[in-house]
Amino acid sequence: LRANTAFLSEIVQNKDFISGDIDTGFIDDHLDQLVPSAGLPAPEVIALAALHEVLQRDEVQQSAEDPQSPWAATDSWTLGGGRTEPVPLEFGGDAIALSAHSVDGAWQINMDGASFKARGHLLDGRLTAQVNGQRFAVGVIELRGGFVLMHKGASYEFTRPDPLDVDLQEQAGGNRFTAPLPGKIIQVLVKPGDKVRPGAPLVVLEAMKMEQTIQAQNAGTVETVGVSQGDQVEAGALLVSFEEAAE
């Protein structure tokens, strides 16, 4: 549900409105002050969005794992120090370069040369947080493929790019398929010498708890299979190569 609460908030805080200096042309005369310019939200809002993502990942991991397992711990502890992970988010169709590094039970959110120390928790659609020592309590609405943060009367919709939504034909030149992300090989469905048709399944890869079936783009013959079932692979690892059929 869309609302104009942010717009109304700007109106009632405008000094001319407060002083009573208004007429029927008030909105037109003050439109540049009432409507924020297009672009990314304020840095602290982006930091809150990144914090939401890492907290939610920990929450999902904790619910999926054996609670007695050390892999289910969500205190950000890792052998040899904290971990750094990318936080892929988009706002208004624009990608935001974000990463999060665990530091002493908190998170250091990095963006475009700036960093924010953040900690907090999610509960019942609300994110309670501290960012660089400043306290925030913002509403969160979870959406399919993203979420909305509600802060100071404004709403900010962030989306998550699908990490497996890649053009494998373009990525690999049509006859070499590589892993788009680090992951685990669930199935290998071909072997060298197999003839395949367009759309034939080659390998099933699991990454970020999602499965993707890598499919042949053209007819051809499998030349190399670079992985086996159960293998852990890094991004860019060769999965399958094949020779296209002569036209």
C-alpha positions in Angstrom: 0.0 0.0 0.0 1.5 3.3 -1.1 1.0 6.4 1.0 2.1 10.1 0.9 3.1 10.3 4.5 6.6 11.5 3.6 5.2 14.2 1.4 2.7 15.3 4.2 5.5 15.3 6.7 7.6 17.6 4.6 4.6 20.0 4.3 3.9 20.3 8.0 7.6 20.9 8.7 8.0 23.6 6.1 8.7 27.0 7.8 6.2 28.9 5.6 3.4 26.3 6.4 4.2 26.6 10.1 4.0 30.4 10.0 0.7 30.3 8.1 2.2 31.8 4.9 0.2 29.6 2.6 -2.2 29.9 -0.3 -3.6 27.7 -3.0 -0.2 27.8 -4.8 1.8 26.6 -1.8 2.6 23.2 -3.1 3.6 24.4 -6.6 5.7 27.2 -5.1 7.5 24.8 -2.7 7.7 21.6 -4.7 11.5 21.5 -4.9 11.5 21.5 -1.0 8.7 19.1 -0.6 9.7 16.4 -3.0 13.2 14.9 -2.5 15.4 14.6 -5.5 15.7 11.3 -7.2 18.6 9.1 -6.3 19.8 6.8 -3.5 18.4 7.3 0.1 20.6 8.8 2.8 23.6 6.7 3.8 22.2 5.7 7.1 19.1 4.3 5.4 21.3 2.2 3.1 23.3 1.1 6.2 20.0 0.0 7.9 19.1 -1.9 4.7 22.4 -3.7 4.7 22.1 -4.5 8.4 18.6 -5.9 7.8 20.1 -8.3 5.2 22.8 -9.7 7.3 20.5 -10.1 10.3 17.9 -11.9 8.2 20.6 -14.2 6.7 21.7 -15.2 10.2 18.0 -15.7 11.2 17.4 -18.0 8.2 20.6 -19.9 8.8 19.8 -20.4 12.5 16.4 -21.8 11.7 17.7 -24.1 9.0 20.6 -25.6 11.0 20.9 -28.0 13.9 20.8 -25.5 16.8 23.5 -27.5 18.6 25.8 -27.3 15.5 28.6 -24.6 15.6 27.5 -23.8 12.0 24.2 -22.5 13.4 25.9 -19.8 15.5 25.0 -16.2 14.5 27.5 -14.3 16.6 29.6 -13.6 13.5 32.6 -15.4 15.0 35.0 -17.1 12.5 38.3 -18.8 12.9 41.1 -16.2 12.4 38.8 -13.2 12.8 35.6 -11.8 11.4 34.1 -12.5 8.0 33.4 -10.1 5.2 30.5 -10.8 2.8 28.9 -8.9 -0.1 25.4 -7.5 0.5 23.8 -7.3 -3.0 21.0 -4.8 -3.0 19.3 -2.5 -5.6 17.3 0.7 -5.1 15.2 2.0 -8.0 16.9 -0.4 -10.3 20.4 0.8 -9.4 22.8 -1.6 -7.8 24.4 -0.5 -4.6 28.0 -1.7 -3.8 27.8 -2.9 -0.2 29.8 -5.3 2.0 29.5 -6.2 5.6 32.4 -7.2 7.9 31.7 -8.7 11.4 33.5 -6.9 14.2 33.1 -7.8 17.9 29.5 -8.9 17.5 28.6 -5.9 15.3 28.8 -5.3 11.6 30.9 -2.8 9.7 28.9 -1.7 6.7 31.0 -0.5 3.8 29.7 1.6 0.9 31.5 3.9 -1.6 34.4 4.6 0.7 32.2 5.2 3.8 31.8 2.8 6.7 29.2 2.5 9.4 29.3 0.4 12.6 26.0 -1.2 13.1 24.3 -3.7 15.3 20.6 -4.6 16.0 17.9 -7.1 15.8 14.8 -8.0 13.9 11.5 -8.7 15.6 7.9 -8.7 14.4 8.4 -6.5 11.4 10.7 -4.0 13.1 14.4 -3.4 13.0 15.9 -1.9 16.1 19.4 -0.8 15.5 22.4 1.4 16.4 24.3 2.9 13.5 27.5 4.8 14.4 26.1 5.1 17.9 22.7 6.6 16.7 19.6 4.6 17.6 17.0 3.7 15.0 13.7 1.9 15.1 12.3 1.3 11.6 9.4 -0.7 10.2 10.1 -3.5 7.7 7.8 -5.0 5.2 9.1 -8.2 3.6 8.3 -8.6 -0.1 9.0 -11.3 -2.6 12.6 -10.5 -3.8 13.0 -7.5 -1.5 11.7 -5.4 1.4 10.6 -2.0 2.4 12.1 0.1 5.2 9.8 2.7 6.7 11.8 5.6 8.3 10.8 9.1 9.4 7.5 8.9 7.4 9.1 7.7 4.2 9.3 4.3 2.7 12.3 2.9 0.8 11.9 -0.2 -1.3 15.1 -2.3 -1.8 15.3 -5.3 -4.1 17.7 -8.3 -4.1 19.2 -9.1 -7.5 18.9 -12.8 -8.3 22.5 -14.0 -8.1 21.7 -16.8 -10.5 19.9 -14.7 -13.0 22.8 -14.5 -15.5 23.1 -15.0 -19.2 25.3 -18.1 -19.3 25.5 -18.0 -23.1 27.0 -14.5 -23.0 29.0 -15.2 -19.9 30.8 -18.2 -21.3 30.8 -17.5 -25.0 28.2 -20.2 -25.7 30.3 -23.4 -25.2 32.0 -23.0 -21.8 29.9 -22.9 -18.7 31.3 -21.6 -15.4 29.9 -21.2 -11.9 28.3 -17.8 -11.4 28.8 -18.0 -7.7 30.6 -20.2 -5.2 28.4 -23.3 -4.5 28.0 -27.0 -4.4 27.5 -29.4 -7.3 24.2 -31.3 -6.7 24.1 -33.3 -10.0 26.3 -33.8 -13.1 24.0 -34.9 -15.9 26.4 -35.4 -18.8 29.8 -36.9 -19.5 32.4 -36.2 -22.2 31.2 -37.4 -25.6 27.5 -36.9 -24.9 25.6 -35.2 -27.6 23.2 -32.6 -26.3 20.4 -30.5 -27.7 19.5 -26.9 -26.8 18.0 -26.7 -23.4 19.5 -30.1 -22.2 20.4 -30.0 -18.5 24.1 -30.3 -17.8 24.8 -29.5 -14.2 22.7 -28.6 -11.1 24.5 -26.0 -8.9 23.4 -25.0 -5.4 24.4 -21.5 -4.4 23.0 -19.3 -1.6 20.5 -22.0 -0.8 19.1 -21.9 -4.3 19.5 -24.5 -7.1 20.1 -23.7 -10.7 20.2 -26.1 -13.6 22.8 -25.1 -16.1 21.4 -25.9 -19.6 23.0 -26.2 -23.0 22.3 -23.1 -25.2 23.0 -24.9 -28.5 23.3 -28.4 -29.9 26.7 -30.0 -29.6 29.0 -32.6 -28.0 30.3 -32.4 -24.5 34.1 -32.1 -24.4 35.0 -31.5 -20.8 33.2 -32.0 -17.5 35.2 -30.1 -14.9 33.2 -31.1 -11.7 31.8 -34.1 -9.9 28.7 -34.4 -7.8 29.4 -33.1 -4.3 32.2 -30.8 -5.3 32.4 -27.3 -3.8 33.3 -24.8 -6.5 34.4 -21.2 -6.6 32.9 -18.5 -8.8 34.2 -18.8 -12.3 35.1 -22.5 -12.0 34.7 -24.5 -15.3 31.6 -26.7 -15.1 31.2 -28.0 -18.7 32.6 -27.2 -22.1 31.3 -28.6 -25.4 31.8 -28.3 -29.1 28.8 -26.9 -31.0 27.3 -29.0 -33.8 28.2 -27.9 -37.3 25.3 -26.1 -39.0 
